[in-house]
Amino acid sequence: MNDTRHKICERQDLASEVQRRQQAGERGVFTNGCFDLLHFGHVRSLQEARALGNFLIVGLNNDSGVRVLKGSGRPLVPEMERAEILAALACIDYVTIFDEPTAGPLVQLLQPTIYVKGGDYANIQGREPDLSRLPEAKVVQEYGGIVRLIPYLPHHSTTELIAAIKKLPEGSV
């Protein structure tokens, strides 16, 4: 059995590891999200994020943060299970859970070379991050990091997946 739980790290331990690797010339890539029901859009964007550097860190919203962002009844999957599912993906090197309203404090601590989010966080022109919806981008810009938006894959969201499941006939799930 390949146990990937060692990829789930406390932020202070992770900060030391990121600093060590980046000082050795590696490019750390960071992204964050709820990842409540892992789906194709998540996998594709995580693979693209990993391709931008030498290692990928995922900041995972804790359960109360998911409830604030997504509403009551969410998350469907508890934070430690979501963390283990993410850690099982080959493209992810580290997972850490955060409890702040945004990943900004975590990004400030880790200072990854590259911060990645989906293109749905772009401004109206579609080129730059919408800082009102992506406060982490400002943190990254302040320490001299790179913010990258990767193409959003339409019709591949947890919200749409839940809606499709709710439309299934009774007893077919």
Secondary structure, 3 states (H helix, E strand, C coil): CCCCHHHECCHHHHHHHHHHHHHCCCCEEEEEECCCCCCHHHHHHHHHHHCCCCEEEEEEECHHHHHHHHCCCCCCCCHHHHHHHHHCCCCCCEEEEECCCCCHHHHHHHCCCEEEEEHHHECCCCCCECCCCCHHHHHHHHHCCEEEEECCCCCCCHHHHHHHHHCCCCCCC
